[in-house]
């Protein structure tokens, strides 16, 4: 941001070993003006610039977490061996995360931001959920947390109008019909609340982008989802939703749309560069081709997918088809961590269990998913240390990551958790972490408040378990039936 007298704010990151996927690895200076990288070269002379000494550091682009849920950060350690649809009842519907007050949502979002910034994640796409009773105030609180800490955040206000059980193929098993309930809200009322939030935050902070976040296709009426896509196109808004994160959703699409989910998205004009889709697991070959032909972004969440037994996203197939793929941690009650280094490593290793060696994504490929794919999901020039890109930078201590040829540095970044190597973090060229500690907030106070909040969450867990156990047997029968049914990526159902 330019100073009051109109001069540009200049920062010089001096003498670091600069790692960029598309450039040679070596010692360079990085000149930043008003948050944008303008030059990368050795020995830059920049009189009057604020100097960040990167000597003895490896400088990398800030990591991009392209999918999480800040309202869940307080619930890490919630559960163990639950499949996705059953987990939803305990965690997202009937869980404390759905009823956090605006202040509690602020603390939960701030806790996640602290964890991410400490591990070198400078940008996040947060599918943030606030209770309908205080939706606007809750979304404002979440967004304010990111503004206060100085993190770059796209906040996709999560919403739906259908009850959770309406998102399941209950007709596949007997005895579940009583679970279906009428819509929870009118589409125009839900969208009106969200658009009010977007209007309040649009242009209010250069690091904040408010977005549309229809929860998922099964949890939104056709009217609400179609209208959301229309509004995104007409108003130039970004949108993130969940796509085929459970096998059960394949059967919902066949009944509700009479076609595949991706073909439906194509039909309503929702496959564009402004749209990103978390998970994208249960896509058949035709859907992969349709998705890749668009400029939409798939966001791979390997850790949470594995923990919930949701399936393995066809990342090699998507990449071969030319699709854009980003990486996300997902929420803490399904992952338990916001550590993108863990996500990067898992994204590289997971395909090796089922794919031929020629299809294994290597270190540079998964790093590019995080940086370039993340930039596409965020809709911002991120993930590169090159002129024209935002100066979101992370300085790693060379005692933790060894200076080596570029490929060996890439292997360390992808496979050797760099969480403890982070020394300094800059967003738009301004320090937000120095010597491993956040500098814009009272971290200890937030952590203490978060601990008190977590204690209250756990105190309510017995009541939540009672609610969960009412439907768990029926949901397990549905899970067993869905898993039993044949499905082929080549042919779908």
Secondary structure by P-SEA (a helix, b strand, c coil): ccccccccbbbbbcccccccccccccbbbbbbccccccccccccccccccccccccbbbbccccccbbbccccccccccccccaaaaaaacccccccccccaaaaaaaaaaaaaaaaaacccccccccccccccaaaaaaaaaaaaaaacccccccccccccccccccccccccccccccccccccaaaaaaaaaaaaaacccccccbbbbbbccccccccaaaaaaaaaaaaaabbbbbbbccccaaaaaaaaaaccccaaaaaaaaccccccccccccccccaaaaaaaaaccbbbbbbaaaaaaacccccaaaaaaaaccccccccccccccccccaaaaaaaaaccccccccccccccaaaaaaaaaaaaaaaacccccccccccccbbbbbbccccccccaaaaaaaaccccccccccbbbcccccccccccccccaaaaaaaaaaaaaaaaaaaaaaaaaaaaacaaaaaaaaaaaaabbbbccccc
